[in-house]
Amino acid sequence: MHELPVTQSILKIALDHAEKANAKKVLGLNIVMGELATMVDDSIQFYWDIIAQGTIAENAVLRFRRVPAELQCLSCSEKYHPADGELACLKCGSVNVKIIAGEEFFLESIDV
């Protein structure tokens, strides 16, 4: 359910930018989501279809670009993409890792 306030924020951003550009219609939005982000694109789309009704963003296409997760082992410095939810380092087995990519969630661009 945390997708509703996020979707409301995306709509507000889109409408604000469209107004500043004197746009008559928002055609699409490009959203970047990391593999480890807790957002669900189907839920965002569901809420979008409801809250965008009656606005210039109604029927805008939401396009989601997924960023794969990338981790770095803090023990051996190995960079890797985790497989099947396994976070342990593929080289040394350490779980002392940091996330380099995959938690992103942002609105990349708006098509008007």
matplotlib code that plots the C-alpha trace (Angstrom):
import matplotlib.pyplot as plt

x = [0.0, 3.0, 2.8, -0.2, 1.6, 4.5, 2.2, 0.5, 3.9, 4.8, 1.5, 2.1, 5.6, 4.3, 1.5, 3.8, 6.3, 3.6, 2.1, 5.5, 6.0, 2.4, 1.7, -1.8, -1.2, 1.2, 1.8, 4.2, 6.5, 9.8, 10.4, 13.6, 13.3, 16.1, 15.8, 16.0, 13.4, 10.3, 7.9, 5.7, 5.2, 1.8, 0.6, 1.9, 0.1, -3.1, -3.1, -2.0, -5.1, -7.3, -5.7, -4.8, -8.4, -9.7, -6.2, -4.0, -2.0, -5.0, -4.0, -0.3, 1.9, 4.1, 7.3, 9.5, 13.2, 14.7, 18.2, 19.9, 21.2, 25.0, 26.9, 30.4, 32.0, 33.7, 36.0, 37.5, 36.3, 34.6, 31.7, 28.9, 25.2, 23.4, 21.6, 18.3, 18.2, 21.5, 23.5, 26.7, 29.8, 30.2, 34.0, 34.6, 31.2, 31.2, 27.9, 29.7, 28.6, 27.4, 24.8, 26.2, 23.1, 19.6, 17.8, 17.0, 13.5, 13.0, 11.1, 13.6, 11.6, 8.1, 6.8, 4.3]
y = [0.0, 2.3, 2.7, 5.0, 8.0, 7.4, 7.4, 10.6, 12.2, 11.1, 12.6, 15.9, 16.1, 15.3, 17.9, 20.6, 20.1, 19.9, 23.2, 24.9, 23.7, 24.8, 21.3, 20.3, 16.5, 14.2, 11.3, 9.2, 8.9, 7.0, 5.6, 3.9, 1.2, -0.8, -4.5, -4.2, -1.3, -2.3, -0.7, -2.9, -1.5, -3.2, -1.4, 1.9, 1.4, 0.4, 3.6, 5.7, 4.6, 5.8, 9.0, 10.4, 10.3, 13.7, 15.2, 16.0, 12.9, 10.5, 7.7, 8.6, 5.5, 4.5, 2.9, 1.2, 0.6, -1.9, -1.5, -4.8, -5.1, -4.8, -5.5, -5.1, -7.3, -5.3, -8.2, -8.9, -6.0, -8.2, -6.6, -8.9, -9.3, -11.4, -14.5, -15.8, -13.4, -14.7, -11.7, -13.5, -12.7, -15.1, -15.1, -15.4, -16.1, -13.0, -11.3, -8.1, -6.3, -2.9, -2.1, -0.3, -0.3, -1.6, 0.5, 3.4, 4.7, 8.0, 9.7, 9.9, 11.9, 13.0, 13.0, 15.9]
z = [0.0, 0.2, -3.5, -3.3, -1.7, -4.1, -7.1, -5.8, -5.7, -9.2, -10.4, -8.6, -10.1, -13.6, -13.4, -12.0, -14.8, -17.4, -16.1, -16.2, -19.8, -20.8, -21.8, -22.7, -22.1, -20.3, -22.7, -20.7, -17.7, -17.5, -14.0, -12.9, -10.3, -8.8, -8.5, -4.7, -4.5, -2.5, -5.0, -7.2, -10.7, -11.1, -7.9, -9.1, -12.4, -10.6, -8.5, -11.4, -13.4, -10.6, -9.4, -12.8, -14.0, -14.9, -15.2, -18.2, -17.2, -17.7, -20.0, -19.8, -20.3, -17.4, -18.5, -15.9, -16.4, -13.9, -12.6, -11.6, -8.1, -7.8, -4.5, -3.4, -0.8, 1.9, 2.8, -0.6, -2.7, -5.3, -7.2, -8.3, -9.1, -6.5, -7.8, -6.5, -3.5, -2.2, -0.9, 0.1, -1.9, -4.8, -4.4, -0.6, 0.8, 3.1, 3.9, 4.8, 1.6, 0.5, -2.2, -5.1, -7.3, -7.3, -4.7, -7.1, -7.5, -9.4, -12.2, -15.0, -17.6, -18.6, -22.2, -22.8]

ax = plt.figure().add_subplot(projection="3d")
ax.plot(x, y, z, "-o")
ax.set_aspect("equal")
plt.show()
